[in-house]
Amino acid sequence: MVLLGTLAVLFAACVSGLPSAAGDGPILDPRQNIPIPPALSQFPSGLLNQFLRMISMLPQGAAALDAIGLILVPLQQQLADATGIDTTENDLARNAACADVTVVFARGTVEPGNAGLFVGPPFFDALKKKLAGRTLAVQGVDYPATFAGFNRNGTDGVPSMTKYLNQAITACPKTKVVMSGYSQGSLVVRSTAKSLPAGTMSKINSVITFGDPRGKSAIPGAVGKQLTICHPNDAVCSGGFITVDHLTYGEDANTAAQFVVQQAGA
């Protein structure tokens, strides 16, 4: 009943707004429009502000947070549909032809599809442009991406990421393999790297994390091929909670794509 109540309250805030609470200090009025950073300006402002207002008033506790995910996931999918963004990538799952570069990407918590919305798609688009005619395959990691899974260090995504990395290495030995993730997806990358044999990690060409909850600490087996991008005001990178700054890594897509190209010698 508590979870249903939480859902009802946030849904009401999303649709019509709630008054500010009194007595515990100032909080954001959920009817207030939140300033939209340039990295998110492509999205319809109405839908985006609904999403940002909900992010601004997330409850505590993994169970309550995952209940909110039941609203956040479809709301983000609406944003994707409104802007023609694909949130699912399955080149390896459908046994597509081998490509020059293969990216296995783990999305962030409660993002839609298997490749997410805010970071994966702009990263893939930038990489396609940087490759300048050379081919790219992209595979999203199939895992729940729940708040509870975040507390398990992203280990829910390890089996899927491991499967697709091994598939890319085995089926396409000439491809340059990139393992990457955003937010909780960064934890998937780290937990997968920790579990893989050194011989497998040696065949990974580049490792890229965005909004990494472990900051810029070293990833096992990724010496000389790791890029971690963390914004100065992103609290997640220092063990804090989600803010708007955590949603703006699409602006770093070109930086990440250039790193992949340089590592691949493409």
C-alpha positions in Angstrom: 0.0 0.0 0.0 2.9 2.4 0.7 4.3 1.8 -2.8 0.9 2.4 -4.4 0.5 5.6 -2.4 3.9 6.8 -3.5 3.1 6.1 -7.1 -0.2 7.9 -6.7 1.4 11.0 -5.2 4.1 11.3 -7.8 1.7 10.6 -10.6 -0.5 13.5 -9.3 2.6 15.7 -9.1 3.5 14.8 -12.6 0.1 15.6 -14.0 -1.2 18.5 -12.0 1.4 19.5 -9.4 1.3 19.5 -5.6 1.8 22.4 -3.1 5.1 22.8 -1.4 5.4 21.0 1.9 5.9 23.1 5.0 7.8 22.5 8.2 10.8 20.6 7.0 12.5 23.4 5.1 12.0 24.5 1.5 11.5 22.0 -1.3 10.9 22.3 -5.0 7.3 23.0 -5.9 6.7 20.2 -8.4 4.6 22.5 -10.6 7.6 24.7 -11.1 9.4 24.4 -14.5 13.0 23.3 -14.0 15.6 25.1 -16.1 16.5 22.8 -19.0 20.2 22.5 -19.8 21.3 22.6 -23.5 22.1 18.9 -23.5 18.4 18.1 -23.0 16.9 20.9 -25.2 16.0 18.5 -28.0 13.2 17.0 -25.9 9.6 18.4 -25.7 9.7 20.7 -22.7 6.4 19.6 -21.3 7.2 15.9 -21.1 10.8 16.7 -20.0 9.7 18.9 -17.1 7.3 16.1 -16.0 10.3 13.8 -15.9 12.6 16.4 -14.2 10.0 17.2 -11.5 9.7 13.5 -10.6 13.5 13.2 -10.5 13.6 16.2 -8.1 11.3 14.5 -5.6 12.4 10.9 -5.6 11.7 9.0 -2.3 14.2 7.1 -0.3 14.6 3.3 -0.4 15.1 1.0 -3.3 11.6 -0.5 -3.2 9.9 2.9 -3.3 12.3 4.1 -6.0 11.7 1.1 -8.2 8.0 1.7 -7.8 8.6 5.1 -9.3 10.5 3.5 -12.1 7.1 2.1 -13.3 6.3 5.7 -14.3 9.8 6.9 -15.2 10.5 4.2 -17.8 7.5 4.8 -20.0 7.8 8.6 -19.5 11.3 8.5 -20.9 10.1 6.2 -23.7 7.6 8.9 -24.6 10.5 11.4 -24.8 12.4 9.0 -27.1 9.4 8.5 -29.3 8.8 12.2 -29.6 12.3 12.8 -30.8 12.8 9.6 -32.9 15.4 8.1 -30.6 15.9 4.3 -30.6 16.3 3.1 -27.0 17.0 -0.5 -28.0 20.1 -1.8 -30.0 20.4 -5.5 -30.8 23.1 -6.0 -33.5 24.7 -8.9 -31.7 21.4 -10.4 -30.6 20.3 -10.6 -34.3 23.7 -11.8 -35.5 24.3 -8.8 -37.7 27.4 -8.7 -40.0 30.7 -8.0 -38.3 31.5 -4.4 -38.0 34.8 -2.4 -37.7 33.8 -1.3 -34.2 31.4 -3.1 -31.8 30.0 -1.3 -28.7 28.4 -3.2 -25.9 26.6 -0.6 -23.8 24.8 -0.8 -20.4 22.1 1.9 -19.8 21.5 3.8 -16.6 18.9 3.0 -13.9 15.3 2.9 -15.1 16.2 4.0 -18.6 14.0 2.6 -21.3 15.0 -0.2 -23.8 18.3 -1.8 -23.5 20.4 1.1 -24.6 18.7 4.0 -22.7 17.9 7.5 -23.7 20.2 10.2 -22.4 23.7 8.9 -23.2 23.8 5.8 -25.3 22.0 7.1 -28.4 24.0 10.3 -28.7 27.2 8.4 -28.1 26.3 5.9 -30.9 25.3 8.7 -33.3 28.6 10.6 -32.6 30.6 7.5 -33.1 29.0 6.7 -36.5 30.0 10.2 -37.7 33.5 9.9 -36.4 34.0 6.5 -38.1 33.3 8.2 -41.4 31.9 5.3 -43.4 33.5 2.5 -41.4 30.9 0.2 -39.8 29.5 0.2 -36.3 27.6 -2.5 -34.4 25.8 -1.7 -31.1 24.4 -4.0 -28.5 22.5 -2.9 -25.4 23.0 -5.0 -22.2 19.8 -6.8 -21.3 19.3 -6.3 -17.5 16.6 -4.8 -15.3 18.5 -1.6 -14.4 16.6 -1.1 -11.1 17.5 1.0 -8.1 17.8 -2.2 -6.2 20.3 -3.5 -8.8 22.3 -0.3 -8.3 22.8 -1.4 -4.7 24.2 -4.7 -6.0 26.9 -2.8 -7.9 25.3 -3.5 -11.3 25.9 -7.2 -11.1 22.5 -7.9 -12.6 24.0 -6.8 -16.0 27.2 -8.9 -15.8 25.8 -12.1 -17.5 24.4 -10.2 -20.5 27.5 -7.9 -20.9 29.8 -10.9 -20.6 27.8 -12.9 -23.2 27.8 -10.1 -25.8 31.5 -9.3 -25.3 32.5 -12.9 -25.7 30.2 -13.1 -28.8 31.8 -10.1 -30.4 35.4 -11.3 -29.7 34.7 -14.8 -30.9 32.5 -14.2 -33.9 34.2 -11.1 -35.1 37.9 -11.3 -34.2 38.8 -8.2 -36.2 36.3 -5.9 -34.7 37.4 -3.3 -32.1 35.3 -4.0 -29.0 34.1 -1.2 -26.8 32.6 -1.8 -23.4 30.7 1.2 -22.1 28.0 2.2 -19.6 26.2 5.1 -18.0 25.4 5.5 -14.3 24.5 2.1 -13.0 25.7 0.9 -16.4 29.2 2.0 -15.3 28.9 -0.4 -12.4 27.9 -3.1 -14.9 31.1 -2.3 -16.8 33.2 -2.4 -13.6 31.7 -5.6 -12.2 32.0 -7.3 -15.6 35.7 -6.2 -16.0 36.4 -7.6 -12.6 34.9 -11.0 -13.4 36.4 -11.4 -16.9 39.7 -13.3 -17.4 42.7 -11.1 -18.2 42.9 -12.6 -21.6 39.4 -11.4 -22.4 40.0 -8.0 -21.1 43.1 -7.7 -23.2 40.9 -8.0 -26.3 38.7 -5.1 -25.3 39.9 -2.0 -27.2 38.4 0.7 -25.1 36.4 1.1 -21.9 34.2 4.2 -21.4 32.0 5.1 -18.5 29.7 8.2 -18.1 28.5 9.5 -14.7 30.4 6.7 -13.0 29.4 6.2 -9.3 33.0 5.1 -8.6 34.3 8.3 -10.1 37.5 8.0 -12.1 39.0 5.1 -10.1 40.8 2.4 -12.2 38.7 -0.3 -13.9 40.4 -3.8 -13.8 42.2 -4.7 -17.0 41.6 -1.3 -18.6 44.9 0.4 -18.0 45.7 2.7 -21.0 42.2 2.3 -22.5 39.8 3.7 -20.0 37.9 7.0 -20.3 35.7 8.0 -17.4 33.6 11.2 -17.9 32.2 12.8 -14.7 30.8 16.3 -14.5 32.0 18.5 -11.6 28.5 19.0 -10.4 27.3 15.4 -10.8 26.8 14.2 -7.3 26.5 10.5 -8.5 30.2 10.5 -9.3 31.0 11.2 -5.7 28.5 8.8 -4.1 25.5 11.2 -4.1 22.0 11.1 -5.6 20.6 12.0 -9.1 20.5 15.7 -10.1 19.9 17.3 -13.5 23.6 17.3 -14.1 23.6 13.5 -14.1 21.4 13.6 -17.2 23.6 15.7 -19.4 26.3 13.4 -20.6 25.0 13.5 -24.1 27.1 16.6 -24.5 30.2 14.4 -24.1 29.3 12.1 -26.9 31.9 13.5 -29.3 34.6 13.3 -26.7 33.8 9.6 -26.1 33.5 8.9 -29.8 36.9 10.5 -30.5 38.5 8.4 -27.8 37.1 5.2 -29.4 38.4 6.2 -32.8 41.8 7.0 -31.4 42.0 3.7 -29.5 40.9 1.8 -32.5 43.4 3.5 -34.8 40.5 4.1 -37.2 
